[in-house]
Amino acid sequence: MANNTARLCRIETLIRARGHVSFATLRAELEVSPATLKRDLEFLRSRLGAPIEYDRDLNGYRFGAAYAGGRHELPGLWFDEAELYSLLTAQQLLSSLDSDGLLSRHLQPLLDRIHQLLGSGESAAAETLMQRVKIVTALRRPVPSQFFERVSAALLSRRRLHLRYLTRGRSEVGERDVSPQRLVHYRNTWYLDAWCHRVNALRRFALDAMESATLLDEAATEMPLAEVQAKMDAGYGIYAGGRRHWAVLAFDARAALWASREEWHTEQQGRWLADGRYELRLPYVDDTELVMDILRQGEQVKVLAPAALVAAVRQRLEAAAALYCQ
């Protein structure tokens, strides 16, 4: 661990998350000597008032009876990168949904709780943290709060929605009834995965493309979440459904080091080539978003396969170049 403060926080986190943790497990997780761990446990109990006690039956350390009546908190702002990012992102997402005040009565208690967690009860510390940590987002597509509220209500009450929806690819506005299954936040906007009763299939709807959303009395059609995940998470980016293909990309030596550290897809496969390039294989079902991400890399990446993806990228590049050749 980087320092004593982080180590003490880690001990509490492990015990809180698992209920009880053995001495051996704590040593392995913290990578410290028995003497150091004993000192840390004693410091937590005697100096910081942590209600940690050893349970012989469980052969591990747990929070004792003093913890049951209230939440013990260590002083200060102790977060790892993932925890801090999650808290700040949650606050940013919730705040962005309340631009017209419609959701204040729902969001404010949660926002207050996040501020309390960030500041461990000290508002000044929370304010300082928010000023000194910034999460940058770009090309955000705001969602009208009334649509978010109605979609959320339908999702939680398991009722159907009637949507008036703009299909961007065809520039058509249509109406349909859907059974909400889950909300998805991706690249600074919100989507709804739902069973569409017009086409009798799962579809993904962008909340910012909704022109109206009406909560119906009819119960939503239930689908196993595992089935929704299997069908809607198989593609690349936000595009889902359809036959899977595998893209093969080769990054030149200038971009190879960075490309080798990036995650384009959770199932991607990468390898170094003999000439210093980096080859990346990843699945997709619709090439729309993948082509856009490839084009962002400019001349530093080349599509090797499949042929249809090579043709799609070439067509877009030729069309873009034509704008500057007139």
C-alpha positions in Angstrom: 0.0 0.0 0.0 1.2 3.5 -0.7 0.9 4.8 2.8 -0.5 4.2 6.3 -3.7 6.2 5.7 -4.6 4.2 2.6 -3.8 1.0 4.5 -6.1 1.8 7.4 -8.9 2.7 5.0 -8.3 -0.6 3.2 -8.7 -2.6 6.4 -12.0 -1.0 7.2 -13.2 -1.4 3.6 -12.4 -5.1 3.6 -14.2 -5.8 6.9 -17.2 -3.7 6.0 -17.5 -5.4 2.6 -17.0 -9.0 3.7 -18.4 -9.0 7.2 -15.3 -10.6 8.7 -11.8 -11.1 7.5 -9.1 -13.4 8.8 -5.6 -12.1 9.9 -4.0 -14.1 7.0 -6.4 -12.6 4.4 -5.7 -9.1 5.7 -2.0 -9.7 5.5 -2.3 -11.0 1.9 -4.5 -8.2 0.7 -2.3 -5.4 2.3 1.1 -7.1 1.7 2.4 -6.2 5.1 4.2 -8.0 8.0 2.3 -9.5 10.9 3.8 -6.8 13.2 2.6 -4.0 10.9 -0.9 -5.4 10.7 -1.1 -5.7 14.4 -0.1 -2.1 14.9 -2.6 -0.9 12.3 -5.5 -2.8 14.0 -4.5 -1.5 17.4 -4.3 2.1 16.0 -7.7 1.8 14.4 -9.2 0.6 17.7 -7.4 2.8 20.3 -6.8 6.0 18.4 -9.6 6.2 15.8 -12.3 4.4 17.8 -13.0 1.8 15.2 -15.2 -1.0 16.7 -13.1 -3.8 15.3 -13.0 -7.0 17.3 -11.7 -10.5 16.9 -14.3 -13.3 16.6 -12.9 -16.7 17.6 -15.8 -18.6 16.0 -15.3 -16.9 12.7 -11.5 -16.8 13.0 -11.5 -13.2 11.8 -12.0 -9.6 12.5 -15.4 -7.9 12.3 -17.2 -4.8 13.5 -18.6 -5.3 17.0 -21.9 -4.4 18.6 -20.9 -0.7 18.8 -21.0 -0.5 15.0 -24.6 -1.7 14.8 -26.1 1.5 16.1 -24.4 3.8 13.7 -21.9 4.1 10.9 -18.3 4.5 11.9 -16.3 6.7 9.6 -12.6 7.4 9.5 -11.7 11.1 9.4 -10.7 12.7 6.1 -11.3 12.1 2.4 -9.9 8.6 1.6 -10.9 7.3 -1.8 -9.1 5.3 -4.5 -9.4 6.3 -8.1 -12.4 4.2 -8.9 -14.4 5.3 -5.8 -13.7 9.0 -6.4 -14.6 8.8 -10.1 -17.8 7.0 -9.3 -18.9 9.5 -6.7 -18.1 12.6 -8.8 -19.7 11.0 -11.9 -22.8 10.1 -10.0 -23.1 13.7 -8.7 -22.5 15.1 -12.2 -25.1 12.8 -13.8 -27.7 13.5 -11.2 -27.1 17.3 -11.4 -27.4 17.3 -15.2 -30.9 15.8 -15.0 -32.3 18.6 -12.8 -31.9 21.6 -15.1 -35.5 22.6 -14.9 -36.1 21.6 -11.3 -38.6 18.9 -12.0 -36.6 16.2 -10.2 -35.3 18.2 -7.3 -37.5 16.5 -4.8 -36.2 13.1 -5.8 -32.5 14.0 -6.4 -31.7 16.4 -3.6 -31.6 13.9 -0.7 -29.3 11.7 -2.8 -27.1 14.6 -3.8 -26.9 15.6 -0.1 -25.8 12.1 0.8 -23.1 12.1 -1.9 -21.8 15.4 -0.5 -21.8 13.9 3.0 -19.8 10.9 1.8 -17.4 13.1 -0.1 -16.8 15.3 2.9 -17.1 12.7 5.7 -19.5 15.2 7.3 -17.4 18.2 6.6 -19.0 20.5 3.9 -15.8 22.5 3.5 -13.8 19.5 2.6 -16.4 18.4 0.1 -16.4 21.8 -1.5 -12.6 21.8 -1.8 -12.6 18.3 -3.3 -15.2 19.3 -6.0 -13.1 22.4 -6.9 -9.9 20.5 -7.2 -11.1 17.4 -9.1 -12.6 17.8 -12.6 -14.3 15.3 -14.8 -14.4 16.5 -18.4 -17.3 15.4 -20.7 -17.8 16.3 -24.3 -20.7 16.2 -26.8 -23.3 15.6 -24.1 -26.8 15.1 -25.3 -29.1 16.4 -22.5 -32.2 14.4 -21.7 -35.4 16.4 -20.8 -36.0 15.5 -17.2 -39.7 14.7 -17.7 -38.7 11.9 -20.1 -36.1 10.6 -17.6 -38.7 10.7 -14.8 -41.4 8.8 -16.8 -39.0 6.2 -18.2 -37.6 5.6 -14.6 -41.2 5.4 -13.2 -42.2 2.8 -15.9 -39.0 0.8 -15.3 -39.5 0.7 -11.5 -43.3 0.1 -11.5 -42.9 -2.5 -14.4 -45.4 -0.8 -16.6 -45.5 -0.1 -20.4 -44.7 3.1 -22.1 -46.2 4.7 -25.2 -43.4 6.5 -27.1 -43.4 9.1 -29.8 -39.8 8.5 -31.1 -37.5 10.0 -33.7 -35.5 7.4 -35.6 -32.4 9.4 -36.5 -31.1 7.2 -39.3 -34.4 7.5 -41.3 -35.4 10.9 -39.9 -38.8 9.4 -39.1 -41.1 10.0 -36.2 -43.1 6.9 -35.1 -45.2 5.7 -32.2 -44.9 2.4 -30.3 -45.6 0.7 -27.0 -42.5 -0.7 -25.2 -41.8 -2.7 -22.0 -38.8 -1.1 -20.3 -36.1 -3.5 -19.2 -33.1 -1.4 -18.1 -31.6 2.1 -18.3 -28.1 2.4 -19.9 -25.8 5.5 -19.6 -23.2 5.6 -22.4 -21.0 8.4 -23.6 -22.8 11.2 -21.7 -26.4 10.3 -22.6 -29.1 7.9 -21.6 -30.7 4.9 -23.4 -33.6 2.6 -22.6 -33.4 -1.1 -23.4 -37.0 -2.2 -24.0 -39.1 -4.9 -25.6 -40.8 -3.1 -28.5 -44.3 -4.4 -29.1 -44.5 -3.1 -32.6 -41.6 -5.3 -33.9 -41.7 -7.9 -31.1 -38.0 -7.6 -30.4 -35.6 -5.9 -28.0 -34.6 -2.4 -29.1 -32.5 0.4 -27.6 -34.0 3.9 -27.5 -32.1 7.2 -26.9 -34.0 9.2 -24.3 -33.0 12.5 -26.0 -34.7 11.2 -29.2 -38.1 10.8 -27.4 -40.7 13.4 -28.4 -43.2 12.2 -25.9 -43.4 9.4 -23.3 -46.7 8.3 -21.6 -46.9 5.9 -18.8 -49.5 3.2 -19.5 -51.6 1.1 -17.0 -50.7 -2.2 -18.8 -48.0 -4.3 -17.1 -44.7 -4.6 -18.8 -43.6 -7.8 -20.5 -40.9 -9.3 -18.3 -37.6 -10.6 -19.7 -34.8 -12.2 -17.8 -32.0 -9.7 -17.2 -29.4 -12.2 -18.4 -31.2 -12.5 -21.7 -31.3 -8.7 -22.1 -27.6 -8.5 -21.3 -26.7 -11.3 -23.8 -28.6 -9.7 -26.6 -27.9 -6.0 -26.0 -24.3 -6.1 -24.8 -22.8 -8.3 -27.5 -22.0 -5.5 -30.0 -19.6 -2.5 -30.0 -20.5 0.6 -28.2 -24.2 1.4 -28.0 -25.2 -0.6 -31.1 -26.7 -4.1 -30.3 -28.5 -6.9 -31.9 -27.6 -8.9 -35.0 -24.8 -11.1 -36.2 -21.4 -10.7 -34.6 -18.3 -9.8 -36.6 -14.6 -9.4 -35.6 -12.7 -6.3 -36.6 -8.9 -6.5 -36.9 -7.0 -3.2 -36.6 -3.3 -2.5 -36.8 -1.9 0.6 -35.1 1.4 1.9 -36.3 4.5 2.2 -34.1 3.6 5.8 -33.0 0.3 4.8 -31.6 1.0 1.2 -30.7 2.0 1.8 -27.1 -1.1 3.8 -26.3 -3.4 1.4 -28.2 -2.0 -1.5 -26.2 -3.3 0.2 -23.0 -6.7 1.1 -24.3 -9.9 -0.9 -23.8 -12.2 -0.7 -26.9 -14.2 -3.7 -25.9 -14.2 -6.0 -22.9 -13.6 -9.1 -25.1 -10.8 -7.5 -27.2 -7.7 -9.4 -28.1 -4.3 -7.7 -28.7 -0.8 -8.7 -29.8 2.4 -7.0 -30.8 3.5 -7.5 -34.4 7.1 -8.1 -35.4 7.4 -4.7 -37.1 6.4 -2.8 -33.9 2.8 -2.4 -34.8 0.0 -3.4 -32.4 -2.9 -5.6 -33.6 -6.3 -5.3 -32.0 -9.2 -7.7 -32.5 -12.7 -6.8 -31.2 -16.3 -7.8 -31.8 -19.1 -5.7 -33.3 -22.5 -6.2 -34.7 -23.1 -2.8 -36.4 -20.1 -0.9 -37.7 -21.6 2.7 -37.3 -19.8 3.6 -34.0 -16.8 1.5 -34.7 -16.1 3.3 -38.0 -16.4 6.7 -36.2 -13.8 5.6 -33.6 -11.5 4.2 -36.2 -11.7 7.5 -38.2 -10.7 9.4 -35.0 -7.3 7.6 -35.1 -6.5 9.1 -38.6 -3.5 7.6 -40.4 -2.3 5.8 -37.3 -4.5 2.8 -37.7 -5.4 0.5 -40.6 -8.3 -1.9 -40.8 -7.2 -5.3 -41.9 -10.5 -7.2 -41.7 -13.3 -7.9 -42.4 -13.5 -6.7 -46.0 -16.9 -5.0 -45.4 -15.4 -2.9 -42.6 -12.4 -2.0 -44.8 -14.8 -0.8 -47.5 -16.9 1.2 -45.0 -13.9 3.1 -43.6 -12.5 3.7 -47.1 -15.8 5.1 -48.3 -16.0 7.5 -45.4 -12.4 8.6 -45.9 -12.9 9.2 -49.6 -16.1 11.2 -48.9 -14.3 13.3 -46.3 -11.3 13.9 -48.6 -13.6 14.9 -51.5 -14.8 17.9 -49.4 -11.3 19.3 -49.6 -10.6 18.5 -53.3 -13.2 20.7 -54.8 
